[in-house]
Amino acid sequence: MGEYILAFFMFRYLRLTLRDTEILSKWDKLLQAGMITSAVLLGVEIIFDSVSQYTTWFSYLLLGYIAYLIYWKAEFSQRKSVFVAVLPFVIVSFLTKITSLTSTEFYQSWEDVYDVAGVFSVIWMIVMLVITNKQNKALAREREKTLQEEKQNKIISQMKADLEVQVVQRTAELTKQKEELQQTLDELKNAQKQLIHSEKMASLGELTAGIAHEIQNPLNFVNNFSEVNKELLEELQEAQTNGDLEAVGDITRDIIENEDKIMHHGKRAEAIVKSMLQHSRTSTGKKEPTDINTLADEYLRLAYHGFRAKDKSFNAIFKTDLAEGLPKISVVAQDIGRVLLNLINNAFQAVKEVEKPEVVVSTRHSAEGIEVSVKDNGPGIPQDIKEKIFQPFFTTKATGKGTGLGLSLSYDIITKGHSGQIAVESKPGEGATFTIKLPKT
């Protein structure tokens, strides 16, 4: 009976090992048939004990078929260790059965040996099944671990693919944003250029009004001395006719002196026009030796008369305190002129409501080079505003009255264009002083 039980459990074991696999559908009916056959024959032996000597052989056929499946079918090859565990029991049982049927005397003389062999085969089967079970559990754990790793790898692969898609999408979005930002930046640069141009045109307008006043003086001198020279030439002609050589000499000297004065004021007018042209054209960035005293004096007067042209009621004391023997320094005169004009205009704007307005432009030597200061006696600059005045587009003027770029452009011209410094000192109610420091080289 043990053989049928063994066959039943072997069929059941093989069926269980194929569970959750695609192979089970191929062998399931056959394995179930083996289990049923084993159970039926076991029942027959139990009920009809007299036929056991005939039916027992079917159990060996079933076990032989199991051995065939395990050793010749790849689907069951991994179950060899289990069959090895039960094989000694099957062999001992088979030999015992054969011997008992073919040679009773031999069997009886060796019965004790067969019994011991049977016991050892059972022990072997139990031990090997325990070991095999442990091995199978270890293999199952390893297989589960491998499956988990494969599952994780699939998940990671899927996540990687998703991330790659997201990266592509994000890259496309960032590229689009970059293009939009670049377009916005280009538009801002164009707007900035237009604002800078507007600022330059505004300062040019203020300068032009001052130039119109300043150029009138040398022109008046030129006209007056030209009229005087005309009268002197008529007198010279008369003296020559009369032969009065002494009078001719005196008149000639007067004419020469007047011509020198005409030339002087003509050059003065030329310098004013040249200054206006330099201020209006785009800067070349070329640095040339420049007399800062002359530049400061000229732009102070031009700024004042320009301010007066806009407001006839405005009057202020404006004066210079220029250091003697100041050396020429290499600067872009056009740009420094713009800075001075901007600072001086701001100073006149600050003293507009003061009872006795005064603006002073001064120069002096310093260890690093030359300092130029523009001082006013206006209301001063509040501390919270003082930190912002050099920021682009910051202005305290009413809307439409200023771009807020004047001091910002001045800061860039001095610090970036000339490696200098520009700073402001101010106390509320005591005015403000802007100081430019320009290096010698």
Protein Blocks (a to p, Z undefined) as FASTA:
>chain_A
ZZmmmmmmmmmmmmmmmgoiaklmmmmmmmmmmmmmmmmmmmmmmmmmmlmmmmmmmmmm
mmmmmmmmmmmmmklmmmmmmmmmmmmmmmmmmmmmmmmmmmmmlmmmmmmmmmmmmmmm
mmmmmmmmmmmmmmmmmmmmmmmmmmmmmmmmmmmmmmmmmmmmmmmmmmmmmmmmmmmm
mmmmmmmmmmmmmmmmmmmmmmmmmmmmmmmmmmmmmmmmmmmmmmmmmmmmmmmmmmmm
nopaklmmmmmmmmmmmmmmmmmmmmmmmmmmmmmmmmmmccehiacdddfklmmmmmmm
mmmmmmmmmmmmbccdddddddehiacddddfklmmmmmmmmmmmmmmmmmmpmbgcddd
dddddfklpcdddddfbebjafklmmmmmpghiafbdehiaghlmmmmmmmmmmmmnopa
cdddddehiapaddddddfZZ
